Each structure stands twice: as C-alpha cells, then as structure tokens.
C-alpha cells in the first residue's frame, strides 16, 4: 500500500484560499481577499498564505514590494491525492474488517449522493454486511 506524505491536509480556510489561487493561477493577498465570498481580514489571509507556503502548496515570489503566490499543483492533482489519502486511512482503520469498511462506504455514498451507488452495488454491499 502507498504511503502519502507529499501533500498536507488542508483546513477549511486553507482550502478556500487554494481554490482562489487555483482559479487565478498567480495572486497577491489582496487578490485573495477580494475573491473570497466572506469578508476576512487582510492579515488572516496573509497568515493563511504563509501557512500554505510552508506546507508547500504555493510558491511565493516578490514583485514590486509584495509577495505573489501561485499553486504548486493543480486542483485535480490535490483532489486525487486527498482521495488517495482518505482511502488509505479508511482502509487501514485498525480492528475493522475491510469488507465492513467498504460496505459502510457504499452505504454512506448512497446517503450523500442518491443514485451514486447502483442497485447492483447495493446488493453487493448487503452481501458483504451479512458475510
């Protein structure tokens, strides 16, 4: 099984800021502040971008006495990594059979996104639960 250590987990604000950097490609703190749907302090966004820089999620260059940030990966690359990381953590939960974990995931997917799990998959999940 693969071990993932190349990308950090992101908090809700960090993820919002990353979405802005992915959309703009290159941005300043002011650009991010202006793009966010909620009003947040300039210093809050500056601190968040510094944290993202330290986590390796953004590059930082100085242009005309201000820092400009750009993402180090695409949104899709990060989503793929996050999904892989979640699956690895999920499937390596101690003392829980994998069949039960997969069955629970299918059930949760059906509750979150009705129609996402086909009836064939649901009947397979029921068989796994009874096994």
C-alpha positions in Angstrom: 0.0 0.0 0.0 1.3 3.5 -0.8 2.1 6.0 1.9 1.3 9.6 1.1 3.4 12.4 2.7 3.9 14.8 -0.2 0.8 16.9 0.3 -0.7 18.2 3.6 -4.2 18.0 4.8 -5.9 21.4 4.5 -8.3 23.2 6.8 -11.5 24.8 5.5 -10.0 28.3 5.1 -6.8 27.0 3.6 -8.9 25.1 1.0 -10.9 28.2 0.2 -7.7 30.2 -0.3 -6.3 27.4 -2.5 -9.4 27.4 -4.7 -8.8 31.1 -5.3 -5.1 30.5 -6.1 -6.1 27.7 -8.5 -8.6 29.9 -10.2 -6.3 32.9 -10.5 -3.0 31.0 -11.1 -1.0 33.9 -9.6 -2.3 36.2 -6.9 -1.5 38.6 -4.1 -3.0 38.6 -0.7 -5.3 41.4 -1.8 -6.5 39.4 -4.8 -7.5 36.5 -2.5 -9.2 38.8 0.0 -11.2 40.3 -2.9 -12.2 36.9 -4.3 -13.4 35.2 -1.1 -17.2 35.2 -0.6 -16.9 36.3 3.0 -15.2 39.4 4.4 -12.0 38.3 6.1 -9.1 40.5 7.4 -6.2 41.0 5.1 -3.9 39.7 7.9 -5.9 36.5 8.2 -5.4 35.7 4.5 -1.8 36.7 4.7 -1.2 34.3 7.5 -3.1 31.6 5.7 -1.0 32.0 2.5 2.2 31.9 4.6 1.0 28.6 6.1 0.2 27.3 2.6 3.7 28.4 1.5 5.3 26.5 4.4 3.2 23.4 3.6 4.5 23.5 0.0 1.1 24.2 -1.5 2.0 27.6 -3.0 5.2 29.2 -4.4 6.0 32.8 -3.3 7.9 35.4 -5.3 8.4 39.0 -4.5 7.1 41.5 -7.1 7.1 45.3 -6.6 7.4 45.1 -2.8 4.7 42.5 -2.3 4.5 38.7 -2.4 2.8 36.9 -5.2 1.6 33.4 -4.8 1.0 30.6 -7.2 -0.1 27.0 -6.6 2.4 24.1 -6.8 -0.2 21.6 -8.0 -3.5 21.7 -9.9 -6.8 21.4 -8.1 -7.3 17.9 -9.7 -3.9 16.7 -8.5 -4.7 17.8 -5.0 -8.1 16.2 -5.1 -6.6 12.9 -6.4 -4.0 13.0 -3.6 -6.7 13.8 -0.9 -8.9 10.9 -2.2 -6.0 8.5 -2.2 -5.0 9.6 1.4 -8.6 9.3 2.6 -8.9 5.8 1.1 -5.6 4.7 2.6 -6.6 6.0 6.0 -10.0 4.5 5.7 -8.8 1.0 4.6 -6.1 0.8 7.3 -8.5 1.5 10.2 -7.4 -1.0 12.9 -9.7 -3.8 14.1 -12.4 -3.3 11.4 -12.7 -5.8 8.6 -12.2 -4.3 5.1 -15.4 -5.8 3.9 -17.3 -3.9 6.6 -15.4 -0.6 5.7 -16.3 -0.9 2.0 -19.9 -1.8 2.8 -20.1 1.3 5.1 -18.6 3.5 2.4 -21.1 2.3 -0.1 -23.9 3.0 2.3 -22.6 6.5 3.1 -22.2 7.3 -0.6 -25.8 6.3 -1.2 -26.9 8.6 1.6 -24.8 11.5 0.5 -25.4 11.2 -3.3 -28.6 9.2 -4.0 -28.2 7.3 -7.2 -24.3 7.3 -6.9 -24.3 3.6 -5.9 -26.2 1.3 -8.3 -28.6 -1.3 -7.0 -26.1 -4.0 -8.1 -23.5 -2.4 -5.8 -26.1 -2.0 -3.0 -27.0 -5.7 -3.2 -23.2 -6.5 -3.1 -22.9 -4.3 0.0 -25.8 -6.1 1.6 -24.0 -9.4 0.9 -20.8 -8.1 2.4 -22.6 -7.0 5.6 -24.1 -10.4 6.1 -20.8 -12.2 5.4 
